[in-house]
């Protein structure tokens, strides 16, 4: 790993690293906030939304204060592969900045766009091999594209014990944000998309969380594209507890995230102290 940035922030350090990824076949960057007393602390992954890099969250959310207070390490990966030879598109909903946390199956995207494997396999291995954080107290959360990504990653992997989201895209089948991705990355293959769709997954998953926490602004300009009511209905149908908190006056951006980030950090830190999840056979 190559250290790109290091900044003192509250009682900890905000760092950014670069490394060569075997999964995406390019250099990737991720941010890491480490509290001063970091041995065996819980770990929280944050997945960002479309057009973002790791920089948006670490500069705009103000999470460092609360990660420091709650003694939790926070890892923020980039949203896609990037580089001179990486496929891209002029549409912001496709290509660099829009990896959708899945594994593309269609050329030319399938050469590099394997963000699901990167997030759930390669990056956790890097963290586990280089730091002495807890390997059992791990949570995941995210925003928009990353909120939906956090939910689908959490439902499919034992690694994550807690999950929450800001304004997540819950239906990759219906949301216009995912239309171009579906056609280009997965060739409109419904079965492939089902592997990453939060609504489909929560209906089918044997994994049950003590709670899934979601916050959304009612003045969110993309509210209709999130399909949160459909996700709530799906959770209710399988007895998955969901705390869906709707906030008057808030939109889709980082002012909203900044307003409620403390609650999310505290939620994960508190829940990870007493891990409670199970598999219903």
Order of alpha helices (4+ residues) and beta strands (2+ residues): beta-beta-beta-beta-alpha-alpha-beta-alpha-beta-alpha-beta-alpha-alpha-alpha-beta-beta-alpha-beta-alpha-beta
